[in-house]
Amino acid sequence: MSSFQLEDFAAGWIGGAASVIVGHPLDTVKTRLQAGVGYGSTLDCIRMVYQRESVFGFFKGMSFPLASIAVYNSVVFGVFSNTQRLLRQQRCGEPEASPHHSLSDLLLASMVAGVVSVGLGGPVDLIKIRLQMQTQPFQEGKAEGELGWSVSYSPVSLAIFPPVFAASLGLKSRAAALGEQPAYQGPVHCITTIVRAEGLAGLYRGASAMLLRDIPGYCLYFVPYVFLSEWITPEACAGPSPCAVWLAGGMAGAISWGTATPMDVVKSRLQADGVYLNKYRGVLDCISQSYQQEGLKVFFRGFTVNAVRGFPMSAAMFLGYELSLQALRRDHAVTSP
């Protein structure tokens, strides 16, 4: 069998689509908790979103991830599987020569997948978060005036002070600030607005934080999945059952997303920054300001919803991937001469 297989990319696409449908409502809650204001807890956030925006509020910004994250996961899973298979071939001579997985192969393949994921997923995540956050009020902050006094800004203060004052703080228009008109009318408008204002580099806002999240995050995603599925599956079986895939995938997702929460908070804040104002100069500045204003606990905001969301989302991802991969390979085996 060749070390490079296109079936991994197709199966990754199907798994990615399944994960978006299952996980997007809780992803919206997670983003609101991490980058929004006024939420006391996860349940409070769910209640407020439902009261203000009905059930459709939980699916805000889903069309773009559904179209793009499927492609994104296709590449991530394809790169991981083919890199792992190539490393095994270099080590053993044949891609399927060893029945057991090498930890070093899994770690290196996960790191490669993490780097590739940022190149594709950075703009996808940015657009998703901007669309999720545009209905939110400003996060309170302070700006120093020319005379040395500090002022607090919020939607109320923008209604009182003139547009010139708002412009001096780097804020959007009063109408957008007060939620009278969304900042973005959809994914395409969001992309064009960002490119027009910040250039192509603007689509990669928060990419450094995403790298710091995804490289270790994918190691704690693929490695636990592989070893858990092997551990759950009896030795007599040729491969893991759908139940084993679901359980191992869900646990891997909960582990990965739970441990990635601190850097995910930083990434979310950097990417949400710019909807109405720009307050962070980079990763370290975001960490510093967040810690000074809200303490260490801010970096664990959304931990519960991340871990809870990670289970069904990743379970659907791996189950969709494994089942579709089996179907594709079976079909390939039948149709091949």
Protein Blocks (a to p, Z undefined) as FASTA:
>chain_A
ZZbdfklmmmmmmmmmmmmmmmmmmmmmmmmmmmmghiabfklmmmmmmmmnojmlmmgo
klmmmmmmmmmmmmmmmmmmmmmmmmmmmmnopaklpmbdcfklmmmmmmmmmmmmmmmm
mmmmmmmmmmmmmmpccdddddddfkopacdddfklmmmpcfklmmmnopacfklmnopa
cfbfbjklmmmmmmmmnojmlmmgoklmmmmmmmmmmmmmmmmmmmmmmmmpcfkbmbdc
fklmmmmmmmmmmmmmmmmmmmmmmmmmmmmgojlocfbfbjklmmmmmmmmnojmlmmg
oklmmmmmmmmmmmmmmmmmmmmmmmmmmmmmmmpZZ
